[in-house]
Amino acid sequence: MASPIRRDEEESALSYVLEAARRYLAELDDSPVLPARGGRFGGGLPEDGAGAVAAMEELVDAADVATRSSGPRFFHFVTGGTTPAALGADWLTSLLDQNSFSAVSSPYGSQLEDVAIRWLLDLFELPADWSGVLTTGATMANFAGLASARRWWAEQHGVDLDERGFAGLPAVPVFSSEYVHASARKALAMLGIGRDSVQVVDADELDRSLRGLGGAPSIVIGNAGDVNTGDFDPIDRLADLAEKHGAWLHVDGAFGLFARITPRAAALAGGIERAHSVIADGHKWLNVPYDCGFAFVRDGRYLRPPFQLTAAYLPSDERPAPEASRRARSLAVWATLRAYGRSGYRAMVEQHLDLAERLSERVDAEPELERLAETKLNIVCFRFRPEGLSEEELDELNLALGQDVLEDGRVFFGTTRYRGKTAFRPAIVNWRTEEGDIDLIVEVLLELGRKRLGVRV
């Protein structure tokens, strides 16, 4: 029986998708973020296939339920868009289908990753001799950075943990601030250190806690960009304490690391160059497609061993990455940096800082809205606060409004808890976002809030 997969389907399937892409991009700026709800798929596995073009038609027809997360009004989860260069390179990545786990499997992808890491270190003004690796996102970047920290920690106890394991070793002391992100805790869980191993302290408490260890090794997680406010830990102070007490300083800069590329925000991220490991997301402020992140480690000796892959048939130059099979995400990173350069990214970040200031001013000008935190970077934390409601009633109202905003779909941002209050925290990281998109945040929230209160709009 001949295979039903035919070479002549390739061009027709790609042509169909190209036309669908043209329509999608032409409508993206003005499309509702959530155009429709409901699933379109079901049923059992077909015995006989419909063919490539028919399958593409079904996917495209059902894509009206896909969030327009690449559009200018998606402010949820600190999600960036996709630059034209990154989009083109990502299509090329699928076309070439490289496994970039080593230079033997893909000299093309491997070389591009080397260059991309070097360019990223330059962009963020980190030392050029650091090692680095591209990952699927911030969680796996945290995993890579903290795996390096774990190896260093065990080495201080005279143990090769990646070969022997934790047997006989004490618990790993881990310290961070209230800004510690769930992805860092998840990485600690995957590393066997534990989510609840993190002791939440401020800088003064950290000094006392590290002193109390009596010189025993520990890990400190600094946070560059709190997800609710964009605020930063005092990284320089943390670096001082890490040096003083012999701790490993890991900095989670999922989006906050980008503060280093503009003089307007660089002071927030001062001291990151003194860390032992630093991470960031590519599918946030770099505006490359999902999935992409990067981890940088000062001493590459600690990055490679946790991820060593050995077998008689494998090359010895595998990349120091959690995954064995690896998509060549370096193409999108390299392409967008080549296309827009340092000045292009500086301009984009500064545009987003301007837009965050605009949103803050709009919020402050509305009596029914209340800003809950200083706007340090690109996130504005605020709530709907009409007069006459208790804190409990305000929480209930804002939770309901959050659901209204998502279902309405004109703009897209969710709720959080900040200082005991239910709040909104739209994040501005998409290169497409303009002033009108920012103004719509306020207009839609006021409209929906007044509607929920029964006030004539």
C-alpha positions, 0 to 999 in steps of 0.5 A: 500500500502506497503512502498517502503523504505526497510531495506535491502537497507541500507547496499547496499547503504552504500557499494556503497558510501563506494566504491565511497569514496575510489575512491574519496580519492585515486584521491583527491590529484591529481584531478583538483579542478574543474573537470567539469562544468554544472549541471546533475539534472533536471526534475520533481518529479518522481512518482515512485522512483528508489531505494536507490542504483540507487539514489546513483549511480546518485549522484556519477556519477554527483559528477564530477562537485563538487569542490574538496574543501577537496583537497590540492589545494583549497585555496579559502574562507579560506576553510580547509579539513577534517582530517581522524578522523573528516571524520570518526566521521562525517559519524558516526554522520549521522549514529547515527543521534543525536539531540544534543539540550539537554542531554535528547535528546542526552546524548552522543552528549551533553557530547561530546560537553561539552568535545569538548568545554573544549578541544578547550578552552584548545587548544586556551589557553582561561580561562577554566571557559568560556562557549561555544557552537558549531555552524554551522560556523563563522556567527552563532558563531558571532551571538551567541557572539554578542547576548551575547553582546547585552544582556549585553548592554541592561542590562546596560540600565536596560532592559531584551532585550530578553524578551522585545525587543528594544522598548525605547532603544537607538541605539547600539554603535558598533566599529570595524576596516577596517578588520570587516568581512561581517559575523559579519555585517550579525550577527548584521543585524540578531540581529536587531542592523544593518549592518551599525551600525559599526563605522570603526575606528583605535585604537586611534579613538576608544579611542576618540569615547568611551570617547565621549559616556560618559560611555554609554555601547558599543560593540567593535569587534576586528578582529583576521585574516583579510581575505585578509592578515591574519593581526590582530587588536591590540587585547591587546590595544582593551582590554585595551580600553574596560576595560577603557571605560566599553565596551564589546570586541568581537573577530572574530577569524574565523581562526586567533584564531589558531595563539594562538597554536604556539609560532611562531604566538601567539603574533599576538593573544595576549590579546584575553583571555581578551575579553568577547566573541571569535569565530572561525570556525571549517571547517577552520583550525580545518579541520572538515567537513562543517558545524562547528564553535564555540563561547566562552563567558566569562560570560555564564549568557549572552549566554543562555537567548537569545536562551532559548527554553521553552515549557511544553514538552521540557527539561530545559537543552537545549544548549545555541545555535541559533538552536533548532534541532542541528546536533551532530557536536561535534563528529567530533570536539572531534575525531580530537582533540583526534586523533591528540592532541595539538602537532598535530595541532601545527605541522599542523599550523606551516607547513602552516606558512612554506608554506605561507612563501614559497609562499611569496618567490616564489612571490617575486622572480618573476618579473611579480608578486607583493606582496601587503602585509606582510605575517603575517599568512597563507594568501598571498596577491599579484597580476600579474603585468607585466610592462607597464600597468596602475592601471586600466589595471592591475585591469582588467587583474587580474580580468580576470585572477581570472576567468581564474584560477577558470575555469582552475581548477588546483588550486583554489583561487579568487580575492579580493580588497586590498588597492584599487587594485585587488589582489589574496589571497590564504589561506593555511589551508588544512592538505593535502597541500604540497610544490608542491601544493604551487608552482603550484599557481605561475606556473599556474598564470604565465602561464595563465597571459602570455597566456592572454597577448599573450606572448609565454609560 
